[in-house]
């Protein structure tokens, strides 16, 4: 069963996908369904002996192009609709034990091109209004497959957090006549204290009001609504900055740091969002120390109010030092 139900108290759609309860859960490396297919082994999702990058429809989709009809009838208070959209898997490498941090800039540049290609293709589908590119890395995040991969969802509406950002950016533009993200970039560049790494086209910084201790935002230095608005040099700069911050993350505590990566960019519904959409990536690790996690508890889950146990200026300094260590060791 897959369907979407409307919450009238918060004005949000929720997706239900009961078949995902049976999806593959942390298989051994020799039976990984995301590795290349090998003779005398069960076939995998990639029927080839090797690959660089691969994209395919999720076998356990939350959203799909031809979803079944809902299991219940909706009402005026509780509308229900089919879970239309897209759910794709992006394989970063055919090597099972790698992470994005292990890959060179050239490979990451190809990944950025794949992201842009999928954004463009999914954006053309009538049922898709928002393309969300993300990665869940690490078992503490909740991954069910350890093979290096990310995902792409094509939502039939603009999801709540992205919509809140766009609405806030619209109010900012109406009040100040500027893009709030461009103002943030200018402010962080002027302050300097929360910047972790930057290059000609991109900046990585700990947000002034970070929700998580080692949260990082990667943002274009100029106003670019989506991946399709980036020049080739800007795409390559994104790949280079990804390499820098990811190797820095791994140098922070001396192990491969789990995180959620979220890419926010312009909706695909031709709505009035281009002037307030500013492409950026958000990295949210759960660790607050090497051996302690930032749990979402009463204030966060019950009230939606984040409480951070650290100071962004200090965590930015720690991350800069980690980036320097990674560069000195040759990892970056």
N, C-alpha and C positions, 0 to 999 in steps of 0.2 A: 504493500500500500504506500503510495506517495500522494500527498495533497498539501494544500496551503490553507491555513485557517487564520482569520482576522481576529486580533485582540482589540476590542473596541475601547478598552480602558487606557491603552498606550498608543493606539493607532498604528499598529505594526502587524505585518504578516509573519506567521510562523510556519515553517516547513516540517512536515512529518514524513519520515521514510523508514518504515518498520523493517524492510528487507535488509537494511544496513546492519541490523543486529547480527546477521550471519556472515559478515565480511571477514576476510582473512585476517588473523590476528597474530602478529609477531612470529612468522614462520622462521625456521632455521635457514641459514644463508644458502644451503644447498637446495632448498625448495622455494626460493624467493620467486614470486610470480612476475617480478619486474626485471629480472636478469634476462640476458639473451637466451633463446631456446638452444638446448644442447642435445646432441644425439643420446638416445637411451634415457632421457629424462622426460618428465611430463612437459608438454608445451607451456610456454609462458605467454604473457601479454604481447611480447615482441617476437614474432616468428622469424628471427634473423640470428646469425651467429655473433653479430657485433653491431653496435650502433654508437653514434655520438650523442644525439638527443632524440627523443621520441615523444609524440603526443598521441593520446588515444582517449576515447570516451571511457569514463569510469564504469567499471563493471557493476558497481553498487551506487547508482546515481541518486542524488537528492532531487535533481531537476533534470528533465529530459525534453527532447523535441516533441515527442508524442506520448505524453503521460497518460496514465489511466484516469478514468473519472473518479471523483472523490468517493469515499466510502460512506459519507453522511450527506444529508441535505442541509444546505445553508439556510440562514434566516436573515431578516433585515439587520438583526443585532450581531449575528455571527455568520458572516459570509464565508464561503468555502470555494476554492477553485482548484483546478488541476495544477500540479507542480511543474509548470512549463519552464524551460530554460535549458541550460547546458551545464555539464559537470565533466571536466576534462582532467587528465593526469599528465603532467610534464615530467619526463624522466631526464635527469641532468647528465647521466653517464651510464654506461653499461658496467662500470666497476662498482660492485656492491658496497664496498667499505669506504668510499669517498664521501666527502661533503662539498658544498659549494666553496668552502674556504680552501680546499685542496686543489681546486681547478685554476688553470692559468687565465690570464686576462683575455686571451684570444677565445678560449672556450666560453667564458662568461659573456663576451661580446656576441657570440652566436646565440646564446640563451636570450639576451636582450632582444635580438632580432626575432627569435621565435615568439617571445612575449608579444612583441608589436604585431607580428603576423596574426597570432590568434586573436588579439584584441580587434584587429580590423575585420577578420572573418566573422567572429561572433557578433560584432556590432552590426553587421549587415542582416542578422536574423531578426525577423519581425517580433519574436517573443522576448528578445533580450533588450533590457534597458540599461543594464549596468554590468560591466565586465570586471570581475574581481580576481586578481592574481595574488596568490599567497603561498606560503610554505609553512608547514608545521614540522619543526625539527626537534627530535629527542623524545624519549619515552615519557619524561615528566610532562611534556606538552600533551601527550595522548596519542602519538602516532601509532598506527597499527602495522606499518611496514617500514623497516629501517633503510631500505634502498634509497639513495639520494633522489628525491623527487619533490615537486610542488604540485599545486592544483590551480585550476581556473574555473570559476563559477560564472555562468551567465545568468544573472537574476532577471526576473520579469518586472522588477521594480527597483528603485534605488534603496539599498539596505539602510537600516536606521542610522548607523554611525556616519556613513557617507552622506546621507541626507542631512543630518544635523550639521556636518561640516559645511555643506553647500548653503544651507539656510543661514548659518552664521556668517559665512563669507559674503552672502548677498546683503545682509544687514550692514556689514562693515563697509561694503562698497557704497551703499546708499548713504551712509553717514559720513564717510571719509573720502569717497571717490577713488579708492585704491583697492588692490587685491590684498587681502589679509596675509596671504602666504608670502607675497613679495615683501610686505612690510616686515614679516617675521625674519625673512632672509636678510634684509637690510639691517635689522636690529641685532641679530646674532652676529653678523659680520662686523658690525661696529663694536659690539661688546667683546667678542673674541673668546671669552672665558669658557663658554660651553661648547665651542667647536672642537670636535675630535679629529677630523680630517677634512680636507677639501682639495679640489683641483680647479681647473679653469672654468668648468661648467657646473659642478655639483658641490654641495656642502653636506657634511654629516655632523650633527650636533645633538646633544642631550637637550630636550625641550625645557624651557624655563619652568613650566609646570608639568614636569614628567609624571606619568602615572606609575611607572615601574622604575626601580633604581637604575638600571642600565639601559633604559629605553634610548633608542637612537632614531632620529629622522634624517633621511637622505632627501634633499630637495634641490630641484633645479635652480640655478642662480638667476635665470630669466623666467618670464612667465611662459610656461608650456603646458597646455591643458592635458595632453595625453602623450603616450609613447610615439604616436604618429607625428607629433609636432617636433620631435627631436631630430637634429641633424645627425649625420654619421659620426662626426667628432663627439657630439653630446652623448650618443649611445656608447661610444668607446670609453668616454670619461665615466659614465655610470658603471660600466664593467670594472674599470680600474678602481673606483671608489668602493665598490662591492668587495673586491679582493682585499683592499686595505682594511676595511672595518671588520670583515669576517675573520681574517687572520688575527686582528686585534682582539676580537671577542674570545678566540681560542687561547690567546696568550694571557687573558685577564686572570683566570684562575688555574691555568695549566691543563685544561681539558676542553673538549669540543663542546661549546656552550649551546644548550638548547634555546630555541626562540620561536616566536611566530613572526613571520614577515608578511606585511600587508601592503599592497600597492593601491594607492588612491589616485584616481584620474577621472577625466570627464565622463559623465554618463553617455550612453549611446542613443538616446531617444530624441535627439535634435531639440531638446528643451533649452531654456535660457540659462545654460550653465557655463558656457565656454569662458566667459569673462571672469568667472569666480572659481573655475577649476584650475588647480595648480598641481601638476604631477609630483607626487612624493611617495617615498617608501617609509614604512614604520617598522622598526624591529623592537619587539617586546620580549626580552628574556624574562624568565620567572625567578632566576636566582637573585638574591639580595646579598649573599656572601657565597663563598665557595661551597658551603654545606647547608645553606638555608634558603628556602624558597619564599617568594612573596605570594602568599595565598590570597585569593579573593574570598573575603569573609563577609561579616555582617554589613559593614559600611559600604563595601564595594557591590556586593550582590543584592543586599537588601535596600540600600538607599541610592546606589549608583554613584557614590562619592568616594573617590580614591584617596587613600592615605599612604604617603610615601615615607619610608623610614630613613631615607637618605637625602642628601642635598645635591641637586643637579650639578652645581659647580664642582663639587668634590668628585662625583662619579665621572664627570667629563675629564677631569685631571687624571683619574685612574685609567680611563680608557685611552687617553692620549699616550700615557706611559706604556700601556699594553701594545698599542700600535707601534710605538718606537721599538719595543722589545721584539715584536714580530718582524719588523723591518731589519733590525740588527741581526736576527737569526737567519734571514733570508727567506722567511715564510711569506712575506708580503710580495 
